[in-house]
Amino acid sequence: MSKISQLFKGSSSSSSSGSSRSKHHRSRGGPSPQEAIHKLRETEEMLSKKQEYLENRIEQELTIAKKHGTKNKRAALQALKRKKRLEQQLGQIDGTLSTIEFQREALENSHTNTEVLKNMGFAAKAMKKVHENMDVNKIDDLMQDITEQQEVAHEISDAISRPFGETFDEDELLAELEELEQEDLEESMKSMGGLPSAHSSRLPSSRPSQRATTKKRVEDDDDMRMLASWAN
């Protein structure tokens, strides 16, 4: 084997080994999701520009075919053939764009789900760390103590708000109030004694119990006045 062939063989083997190492390095590391998404977006932009170019070419070929028409059938048919080939390329690009768009969306969703799961795992670890020093039995005892103290506080509040000292019968107080109103009414009627008899009316006599109560009240007032005079 000549030196030249040996040289080419060595260079080819070294290049192949270097390329294999680079491929192995890329496959081991691999692109990040952000890099892949960026590349797919660049490819979509490139294909979109190619679509615009093909659409303009199709319009040009159609214009050429219309211009020649039957006057120059050969040139018109060639323009229509080119238009058909351009339309086929445009259709292929449409399909490719759909595939790339689907792949990009799937990759974006996968990346989003990965980030969500990562954050959820981080939160779960934090929650576990918070609950490490918590005992469920102690929590139950604590809640029971809180309930008991709330009941004690409620009882104390009821005891404080409950009236103390002498209590009076509300019915007796109402009866006394009616007697006072009756006395005021009688006094008012007495002060109106100078009016014509046609406008006067006889008040109904008080009930025996009311008269007795009024008499006793007057007697009590006399006793209080007598005690006051002796004190002086």
C-alpha positions as CSV (number, residue, x, y, z in Angstrom):
1,M,0.0,0.0,0.0
2,S,1.3,3.4,-1.0
3,K,2.0,6.2,1.5
4,I,-0.7,8.3,-0.1
5,S,-3.4,5.6,0.4
6,Q,-2.2,5.1,4.0
7,L,-2.4,8.8,4.6
8,F,-6.0,9.0,3.3
9,K,-6.9,5.9,5.2
10,G,-5.5,7.4,8.4
11,S,-7.2,10.7,7.9
12,S,-10.5,9.0,7.1
13,S,-10.3,6.8,10.2
14,S,-9.4,9.7,12.4
15,S,-12.2,11.8,10.9
16,S,-14.7,9.0,11.4
17,S,-13.6,8.4,14.9
18,G,-13.8,12.2,15.6
19,S,-17.3,12.4,14.1
20,S,-18.4,9.3,16.1
21,R,-17.1,10.9,19.3
22,S,-18.9,14.2,18.5
23,K,-22.1,12.3,17.7
24,H,-21.8,10.4,20.9
25,H,-21.2,13.6,22.8
26,R,-24.3,15.2,21.3
27,S,-26.5,12.2,21.9
28,R,-25.3,12.0,25.5
29,G,-26.0,15.6,26.2
30,G,-28.7,16.4,23.7
31,P,-30.4,19.8,23.1
32,S,-32.5,21.4,25.8
33,P,-36.2,21.8,25.1
34,Q,-35.7,25.6,24.7
35,E,-33.1,25.0,22.0
36,A,-35.3,22.5,20.2
37,I,-38.3,24.8,20.3
38,H,-36.1,27.7,19.0
39,K,-34.9,25.6,16.1
40,L,-38.4,24.5,15.2
41,R,-39.5,28.1,15.2
42,E,-36.7,29.1,12.9
43,T,-37.6,26.3,10.5
44,E,-41.2,27.4,10.5
45,E,-40.1,30.9,9.6
46,M,-37.9,29.7,6.8
47,L,-40.7,27.6,5.3
48,S,-43.2,30.4,5.6
49,K,-40.9,32.6,3.6
50,K,-40.5,29.8,1.0
51,Q,-44.3,29.6,0.8
52,E,-44.5,33.3,0.0
53,Y,-41.9,32.9,-2.7
54,L,-43.7,29.9,-4.3
55,E,-47.0,31.8,-4.2
56,N,-45.5,34.7,-6.0
57,R,-43.9,32.4,-8.6
58,I,-47.2,30.6,-9.2
59,E,-48.9,34.0,-9.9
60,Q,-46.1,34.9,-12.3
61,E,-46.4,31.6,-14.2
62,L,-50.1,32.0,-14.4
63,T,-49.7,35.5,-15.8
64,I,-47.3,34.2,-18.4
65,A,-49.7,31.5,-19.5
66,K,-52.5,34.0,-19.8
67,K,-50.3,36.3,-21.8
68,H,-49.3,33.8,-24.4
69,G,-52.6,31.9,-24.5
70,T,-53.3,30.2,-27.8
71,K,-50.9,32.5,-29.7
72,N,-47.9,30.7,-28.3
73,K,-49.2,27.4,-26.9
74,R,-45.7,26.1,-26.3
75,A,-44.8,28.9,-24.0
76,A,-48.2,28.9,-22.3
77,L,-48.0,25.1,-21.6
78,Q,-44.5,25.4,-20.2
79,A,-45.7,28.1,-17.8
80,L,-48.6,26.0,-16.7
81,K,-46.2,23.0,-16.1
82,R,-44.0,25.2,-14.0
83,K,-47.0,26.4,-12.1
84,K,-48.1,22.8,-11.4
85,R,-44.6,21.9,-10.0
86,L,-44.6,25.0,-7.8
87,E,-48.0,24.1,-6.5
88,Q,-46.8,20.6,-5.6
89,Q,-43.9,22.1,-3.7
90,L,-46.2,24.5,-2.0
91,G,-48.4,21.6,-0.9
92,Q,-45.4,19.7,0.4
93,I,-44.3,22.7,2.4
94,D,-47.9,23.0,3.9
95,G,-47.7,19.4,5.1
96,T,-44.2,20.0,6.5
97,L,-45.3,23.1,8.3
98,S,-48.2,21.2,9.9
99,T,-45.9,18.5,11.1
100,I,-43.3,20.9,12.5
101,E,-46.1,22.9,14.2
102,F,-47.5,19.8,15.8
103,Q,-44.0,18.7,17.0
104,R,-43.3,22.2,18.4
105,E,-46.6,22.3,20.3
106,A,-46.0,18.8,21.7
107,L,-42.5,19.8,22.8
108,E,-43.8,23.0,24.4
109,N,-46.5,21.1,26.3
110,S,-44.0,18.4,27.4
111,H,-41.7,21.1,28.7
112,T,-44.5,22.9,30.5
113,N,-45.6,19.6,32.1
114,T,-42.1,18.9,33.2
115,E,-41.7,22.3,34.8
116,V,-45.1,21.9,36.5
117,L,-44.2,18.4,37.9
118,K,-40.8,19.8,39.0
119,N,-42.5,22.6,40.9
120,M,-45.1,20.3,42.4
121,G,-42.3,18.0,43.6
122,F,-40.5,20.9,45.1
123,A,-43.7,22.0,46.9
124,A,-44.3,18.4,48.2
125,K,-40.8,18.3,49.7
126,A,-41.4,21.6,51.4
127,M,-44.8,20.4,52.8
128,K,-43.2,17.2,54.0
129,K,-40.5,19.2,55.8
130,V,-43.2,21.4,57.5
131,H,-45.1,18.3,58.7
132,E,-42.0,16.5,60.1
133,N,-42.4,18.0,63.5
134,M,-46.2,17.6,63.7
135,D,-47.9,14.8,65.5
136,V,-51.5,14.1,64.6
137,N,-52.3,12.9,68.1
138,K,-51.0,16.2,69.6
139,I,-53.1,18.1,67.1
140,D,-56.2,16.2,68.2
141,D,-55.4,17.0,71.8
142,L,-54.8,20.6,71.0
143,M,-58.1,20.9,69.2
144,Q,-59.9,19.3,72.1
145,D,-58.3,21.8,74.5
146,I,-59.3,24.7,72.3
147,T,-62.9,23.4,72.2
148,E,-62.9,23.1,76.0
149,Q,-61.5,26.6,76.5
150,Q,-64.1,28.0,74.2
151,E,-66.9,26.4,76.2
152,V,-65.3,27.8,79.4
153,A,-65.1,31.3,77.9
154,H,-68.8,31.0,76.8
155,E,-69.8,30.0,80.3
156,I,-67.8,32.9,81.8
157,S,-69.5,35.3,79.3
158,D,-72.9,34.1,80.3
159,A,-72.1,34.4,84.0
160,I,-70.8,38.0,83.5
161,S,-73.8,39.1,81.5
162,R,-76.4,37.5,83.9
163,P,-78.0,40.2,86.1
164,F,-77.5,40.0,89.9
165,G,-79.1,41.5,93.0
166,E,-82.8,42.1,93.6
167,T,-85.1,41.0,90.8
168,F,-88.6,42.4,90.3
169,D,-91.7,40.8,88.9
170,E,-92.4,42.5,85.5
171,D,-96.2,42.0,85.9
172,E,-96.2,44.0,89.2
173,L,-94.2,46.8,87.6
174,L,-96.6,46.9,84.7
175,A,-99.6,47.1,87.1
176,E,-97.9,50.0,89.0
177,L,-97.2,51.8,85.7
178,E,-100.9,51.5,84.8
179,E,-101.8,53.0,88.2
180,L,-99.5,55.9,87.6
181,E,-101.0,56.5,84.3
182,Q,-104.5,56.4,85.8
183,E,-103.5,58.9,88.5
184,D,-102.1,61.3,85.8
185,L,-105.4,60.9,83.9
186,E,-107.4,61.7,87.0
187,E,-105.3,64.8,87.8
188,S,-105.8,66.0,84.2
189,M,-109.5,65.5,84.4
190,K,-109.6,67.4,87.8
191,S,-107.8,70.4,86.2
192,M,-110.5,70.4,83.5
193,G,-113.3,70.6,86.0
194,G,-114.3,74.2,85.0
195,L,-115.3,73.1,81.5
196,P,-119.0,72.7,80.6
197,S,-120.5,69.5,81.9
198,A,-121.4,68.4,78.4
199,H,-117.7,67.9,77.7
200,S,-116.9,66.1,80.9
201,S,-117.1,62.4,81.3
202,R,-117.1,60.2,84.4
203,L,-114.0,58.1,84.7
204,P,-114.5,54.5,85.5
205,S,-113.9,53.6,89.1
206,S,-110.7,51.9,89.9
207,R,-110.8,48.2,90.8
208,P,-110.8,47.3,94.5
209,S,-107.3,45.9,94.2
210,Q,-106.0,49.1,92.5
211,R,-107.6,51.3,95.1
212,A,-106.1,49.3,97.9
213,T,-102.7,49.5,96.3
214,T,-103.0,53.2,95.8
215,K,-104.1,53.7,99.4
216,K,-101.2,51.7,100.7
217,R,-98.8,53.7,98.5
218,V,-100.2,57.0,100.0
219,E,-99.8,55.6,103.5
220,D,-96.2,54.6,102.7
221,D,-95.5,58.1,101.5
222,D,-96.9,59.6,104.7
223,D,-94.6,57.3,106.8
224,M,-91.6,58.4,104.8
225,R,-92.4,62.0,105.3
226,M,-92.8,61.5,109.1
227,L,-89.5,59.7,109.3
228,A,-87.8,62.6,107.4
229,S,-89.3,65.1,109.8
230,W,-88.0,63.2,112.8
231,A,-84.5,62.9,111.3
232,N,-84.4,66.7,110.9
